[in-house]
Amino acid sequence: MNLITPGRNLVLSGMMGSGKSTVGRRVAEMLGRPFVDTDKLVEQTVGMSVAEIFAEEGEKAFREHERAAVRRVASIRGQVISLGGGVVLDPANVTQLRGTGDIVWIDVPIDSLVGRLASSAKPGKRPLLDGEQDPGRLRARLTSLRAERHDAYASSAVYVLDTMGRDSDVVAVEVFEWARHQPGLLTREERA
């Protein structure tokens, strides 16, 4: 196992549009840790966007690429990791991630997700939204996805953070404050 720092990984999970990447980058800056986004890692490794992988290879192939990315990031400690929205649906991914990290579920109300994702729900951008831009149908699709994933998000997380409409800076501070009190997650220097 490789070490960047002796602390465990801080892993952020949740629905697309929940702000995992934005919050993750801010927390990584606060801690002076590297930030990794598993979707971006898949894109860099495969040489295609997530949407292109879905279109050309299908969701099953994307999930295989995603599993490889999870194995890669879980083999190194001391990072802040943002997961793709469906990563925790695979129990093997959760086992890998828990081996070197603690998972925080960034839970965002559906209305907030609709507002955040309306502009990026265009065809070819977010494959699981099927190009749905009608707010009512987008809300229904996100509600369905969240219901399908709720148990996986809840059971994989050691901490659930309901954002309640707070901005990403406030959420990042809350994640950081929570992490400061978790044994083994941060180093003594990071907790100071």
N, C-alpha and C positions, 0 to 999 in steps of 0.2 A: 504494500500500500504506500502511496506517495503522500507526502505531507507538504502543504503550503504553509500552514500554521498548525499547531497541535490541536486547535479547536475543531469541533464537529462542524459539518456543513449546516447552514441555515437554508432550508428548502421551502420555497413558496409555491403553493398549489392553489387552484381555483379555476373558475370559468374564464373563457376567453373574454377579454375586456375588463377583467377585475383589477388590473393595474399591477400584476405580479412583476413585470419587467421594470416598470417605473419605480415601484417601491423597492424592488431588489437592488437596482442600481444605487438608489439613495442609501440603503442600508449598507451595501458594500463600500460605498464611499465613507460612511461613518466609521466602519470597522477597518478600513484599509485592506479589504479583502478583494480577491478577484470575483467578478460577476460572470455567471454563465447562464444563458438562456437555451434550454434544450431544443426548442424549435429552430433557433438560429444555428445551433451546432449541427442539427440534421441538415439544414440548408447548405451550410458550408461543406459538410462531408459529401453530400450527394451532388451538389452543384446545381440544385433547382430549388425554387421556392416550395413551401408546403403545398400551396395550391397546385403547382405544376406536378408535384409528386402524386397528389391525389388524382389529378386528371390523367397522368400518363401511366402510373403504376398501380393506383388504387389505394384505398385506405389500409388494407392488410399490409401492403408493402411499406406504407408510411409507418405503421405501428412497429414493424420490424426494425426500420431505421431508428425509430424513437427508442426502442429497447436497447439498441447498441449505444445510443447517445447516453442513456441513463447508466448503463454499465460503466461507460467511460467517466462520467462525472462522479459517480458514486465510488470510484476507485481512488479518489483524491480527497483529502480533508482540507478544511479551512476556506471554503468558498461560500458564496451566496448564490443559490441556484433558483432560477425561475423555470417551472415546469410547464410544458404544453398542457392544455386543459384536460386532455384525456389520459395523461400518463398514469394516474393513480387507479385507473380502471383495471390495470394489469397487476395482480398481486405480486408477481415476480419483480416488477419495477419497485413497488413499495418496499419489499424485502431488501432489495439492493440499496435503496435510498436510506432506509432506516439503519443500515449497517454503519454508515458514516455520518448520518445527519438526523435532524429533527425537522418534521414537516409542519408548516403553518398553513392553514387554510384561510385565504383571503376571501371572505364571503361578502358578496356585493348584491344588493337588492336588484331584482329583475328590471325595475324601472330605470335604474342607473345604467345597467348593461345595455338596455335598448338605446338610451341616449348616447352612450359611448360607441356603440357598434353600428348605428344606423348608417353612417357614412362609409364604413368599411365592409358592409354586407353586400357590396356590389358583386356581380358574377365574377368568379375567378380570384377573389381576394380571400374569403374565408369559406373553405369548402363545406363545412358542416352547417353553414347558414343558407346554402343553396341559392345564393344571390338574392335573398329575401330582403327587400327594402321597405315593404309596407309595414308601418309600425305595429299594427295589430298582429299580423302574421309573424313578424320578427319576435314579438313578445311571446307568442304561442310557441315558437320554435325554441327560444331560449328557456322558457318555462319547462318544456319537455326535456331538453338536454340537462337542465339542472336537476330535475326529478330523477332522471336516469343515473346521474352521477352523485347525487347527494350522499348516499350511504358510503360510497368509496371515498369521497372527500372527508366525511366525518370520521370514518374508522381509521384512515391513514394519518390523520393530523394529531399532533400532540397539543396543538393550540388552535383555536378557531377565533379569528378576528373578524367581527362584523363591522364593516366600514361605516355603516349608517350614513353614507353620503359625505364622509369626511374626505378632504383632499389627500393626495398621495404623500405630501410632506408630513402630515399629522399621522397617517398610517405608518409611515416609515419609522417615525420616532416611537410609536407604540410597539412595533415589532422589535426595535432595538432595545427598548426598556424591558420587554418581556425576556428577550434573549440574555440580557445581563444577569438574570436571576435563575438561569437554567444551568445546573451543574454540568461541566464538560463541554458546553456548547461554545463558549468564548474563552479565550485565554485571560489570564489576570490582567494583562495590559489592555485588552479590548474592553474589559468590564469597567476600567477606570474612567 
